[in-house]
Amino acid sequence: MPDTQAAYRGLRPQTALMRAASGMSRTIAPRRPRKLNLAQQAEVDRHPEVRLLRRRLKSLLQTFRDQKRSIASIKGTLLYSHYRQTYQALRNLRRRHEKALLTEVKERYKKEQPVIDIQRQLKGLPVAEQEALRAAEYVFAERVQAIDALFTHARSSTEEECQRRVAAIDALIVLCKKQESQGFRRRRANIKVKEEQTSVSPPPDLSETLPVECEATQCICCLGNEDLSVADRLKAFAARGDLKKHFHRKHLRHHPDGQPIACPHPWCDVTLDGAMHLQNHAEVVHQIRT
């Protein structure tokens, strides 16, 4: 990637910086090779030096079989020391060749893949980036609609292009209304329902399937929040203490004391006198102790 700004200003181009900036997205791309496949591993095994050491190791093992002795029985001898040296040399040599081949494969991907993607775009073919969607635990249908609206080719006419941009803006507005759970390094909750990673269909309507009596460690406010994903709504905490902390910090803290509050359960249309009344109602009716 040329440093056009430096060329325009008459400065010395920062080639290394521009190369690093242009390749940053490729280093985190889900399609970027991170390990050798079976064919590439077989190519390493066919290397002459690797084959030579492997024959030496097989010859030593055949010597052990001819003497009807095991490897453990010859520990401490000169023959065992020779066997260990050959084994370590073979393992280290394979690792060096695997590392060198993986570096070569990554460099080839960095140089060739952008050209392939540009050629596919010029032919009107979609770029295979669906792997990024499969990496997510749950994909909102609104997020998929926004991606489809944003990452599409420009239309030929001005009117169609304006309609495409308006549709993209509307999809982003709908997506902004959704809520996503905050990610943690350590997972402390046990999710009972988990959608397939490749699923892009709208989540089912839980208002028709939720039982009145819920699990004891589910959050009744999250159950009734339709802006959350199915997994977040049905999440069961590991312990009641975790549920209480979540309930007070996430929900009760934002509700003024003494004001009426409606039961958030989809099957329940009861209006309660306050937070304490809601906690009592959740424990008696819905079997949720908060």
Phi, psi and omega in degrees: 000118183287152178271083184293327180295317178294322178295322180292322182272357179075026180260171178285128183293140176265079187296315182295319180294316180293324178294321179292320181292319182288334180266003183295318181291329180287332180289335179255006181294137180294340180275349183296130181295131180242348176205163182282143174276182185295321180294321179289325175295322176294327176296322176295319181293337180274359179297138184302318181294320179294319180294325179295312179295326179293323177293322177297317180294319178295324179295319178295319179294324177293327176296319178298320181292321180296323179277000181054047180232148177266167180294323181293333184281346182251014179299139180091354179265168179293325178295319178295321178298320178295321178297315181296320179296317179294318180297313179296320180297319179295315181296316180294322179294317178298320180295320179296316180292322177296318179296318179294319180292321178295321176298320178295319179295319178295318179295322178294320178296317182296328181272323188266326186296318177301323178295318179297318180295319179295319178297322178293321178293320179294330178276358181081014180268145179289145176279134186284082179244017182290346179297331180294327179289324183290342180286342181282148180290320178216133182251118176294143174297325178294326179292319179296320178296321178294320179296317179296325181284327183278313187264063175233161181286151179294145181280161183284322182261158180293322181294317179293324179293320176297319178296323178295319180290322177295319178297323178294319178295317178297321179294323178291324178296317178294321180294325181294340179279346180279153178245137177240144181289149179286134182281144178236150176291323181250127182272119183252352182250152180255110182273122184278326182243129181223119181286160176293146184294330182270004183283130177237011179281153180299146180295151181292160179279107183284344181297340181263346186245346182288132175283159178291317177269113185262180176290152187292339183248018174270151179269123183290331179287322177290327178300323183267002181271104183285350178279350178270160176288167180298319181296319180289327180289324182265009184296132177250126182285158184292328182215161180293330177297322176294321178296317180298316179297316178296316183297318182285320183284322187271328190240302186294331182296332182265005180249122181298146179291141175083355180267145181299148179218135180275145177293125185282354181295134183301331182272357187245129178241033182272137174257125187255161187286334182182190184294318181294322177296323178295319179296319178293318179296320180296323181284320185283314188270314187257002177061032178245116181263109180249000000 
